[in-house]
Amino acid sequence: MDEQAYETYQAKVNSHYKKAYRYYHTSLVENNLLQAKSDPPYAPDQESQVLLDPLARVQADKKTNSYTYPARIQKKRPDPSLENSRKLVEHLASATTAGENIKIGVEVELISSINIDIRNFIEHNFTSAEQEYCRKAPSPQASFAGTRSAKESVFKGLGVSSKGAGAPLRDIEILSDDKGAPVVVVQYVYTRSFSLSYLAPHF
């Protein structure tokens, strides 16, 4: 972290500390440090949407001194750079199509969206061989992100609907051949391996 980034981070921490101290002091003076709630901050018809959306956030209502979810929870807007990359890769993939019956799967993800510190996530999505390969890469997080993207692209290429975070991605293994080109091995569904050499730059 460079000096400017550290100073920005330090300023945010100090700002949060001042707000927390002011809130704590006011709560002690007004004797309302503990506010028991009998109802959740969301309406009954919002329960499923709030609990299934990790991006849902409450809003502070200063008039009632409470927190509530907005009537309409805003969805996270797609990153323009991510969408542009996706379109570019899809265009390049379609240009290499050898026939009408061939399907090409394309998946683009932000490297920052892959948290390799969560052990359950890694164990659920990557085989032992993949973990060993990615851990030895110059950028393990980028390697894990590329491997996961390759797995998702296999779903699309085979015409199989992915189940998102619940998909059994360990059933799809991304290995390397003697020349270092990625090769897909699909367990239990298909026994044939597919060469994915065009994905090599992402690893």
N, C-alpha and C positions, 0 to 999 in steps of 0.2 A: 504494500500500500504506500503510495507516495504521500508527501507531506500535505498537499492540498486535499486529497481524499480523506486523510486522517483528520484534518482540521474541520472538514465538513461533517464528518461523523461525530467528532467531539462536540460540535455546536448542537447537533441534533440531540445527543445524549444530555447535554446541559439543559436544553429546552424542555425535554421530557422530565428531567429531574425537578425543574422549577415548577412545572405544572402539577406533578405528583405531590410535591411538598405543599403547594398551595391548597390542593384538594384535601390532603390529609389534615392540614391545619384548620381549614374551614369546617371539616367534618367533626373534628374534636370540639371546636367551639360551639357548634350548633347541635352537638350530640346526635349526629346521624351517620356515624361511621359505618354502622351495620344497618343495611336496608334489606329486610326480609321480603322476598317476592313470593307471591302465591301463584302467579301465572307466568308462563314463558314470555319472552319478548316478541314472539311472533303469534299471528292469528292462527286459529285451528286449521284453516285451509292453506296456510303457508308451511305447515310442519314438514311435509315431505320435501318441498322445494328447498327449504333452509338446511335441513339435515343432509341432503344429498348434494348440496352445492358448497364446496369448500371455499368459494370466493364470496359467499354471502356475508355481508357486514351490517351490523346494527348502526343506527344513527342516534345521536344524543338529542333529546328534546329538553331544552333548558327550561321551558315553561312548566313541564310536569316533573322535571328532574328524573327522567327515566330514559331507557333505551328501547327503541322499537325498530323493527325491520320495515323498510319502505313497502308500500302496497305493491309496487312493481319492482322486483329485484333485477337490477341491470346485469346483463351478461357481459363477460369480459370481451372486449373488442379484439379481434385478431390482429396480430402484429403485422403491419404492412410489409415489412422486410421479409417476414416469414412467408406471407402469401406470394410475394414476388418470387422468392426462391422456389416455392412449390410449383408455380406456373412455369418457371424456367426449366426445372427438372422434368416436368411432365412434357414440355415441348421437345426437349432433347430425347426423352425416352420414346415419344411417338415417332420421332424421325428415324429411329433405329429399328422400328417394327419390321419384321421380315414377312409377315402375312396377316390376313384379316383375322384368323383364328387365334392369334397369339395375344395374350393379355400381359400387360406390363403394370406392375404395382409400383406406386411412388408414395413415399412417406417422408415428410420433412418435419423435424422437431428442433426446438431450441436446445442447445447443449445445457443451458442453465436449468432446464426443466427436469433434468435427470439428477436425482439426489442419490449418489452412490454411497452415502453414509447410512442409509436405511437398509439394514441387513435383510429384513423380510422381503423388501422390494427386489433386491438383487437375487436372492434365492428363488423367488417366485418367477422371475423373468429370464434368468440366465443359467446355462448349464455350468458345470464345474470347469470344463475346457474353455468356455467363453470367459468366465471370470478370470481364469489364469492368464488368458491372452490379453484381456483388457487392462488388468492390473499392471502388466509389464509395459504397456504402451506409454509413450511420452506424456500423453494427456489421458489418463484413465477415464475421466468423465466424458470426454469427447468420443473415446472409443466405445464406451457403454452406450452413449446416445446413438452413435452410428449403427451399432449392432442391433439396438432395439428398433431403429427405423427400418433396418433391413428385414427384421422379423415382421413388422407391420406391412411392409411392402409385399412380403410373400403372401400374407392373407389376401391382399388386394389382387395380386397376380394370379392366385388360384381361384379367385372369385368367391372366397369364403368371407362371410361377414365377421369382422373382429368383435370381440366382446369388451373392447376397451381395456381398462385396468384389470378386469377379471379374466382376460384371455390367457389360456395356458401357453405362454410364450416359450416355456422350456421344451415344449414338443417340437419347436423349430430351433435348430442349431445352426449357427453360422460359423463355419470352419474355414481354413485356408488350405489351398492345394500347394504343391511343391513350388509353384512360382509366386505364391503369396496372394493369389486372387481368391476372393471370397467364394465359398461354395455352401449351398444350403442343403441341410439334411432334415427332412420332415419325418418325425417319428409317428408311428401308429396309423398315419393317414396315407402317405405316399412313401414308397421305398426308393423312388428315383431322386437323384440329386440334381440340382439346377445350378448352372454356373452363373454367378452374378458379378462378373469381372468389372462391370461398369460402376459398381459400388465401391471399388477399391479406394478411390481418393478420399472417401469419408472415414476410412479407418486409419 
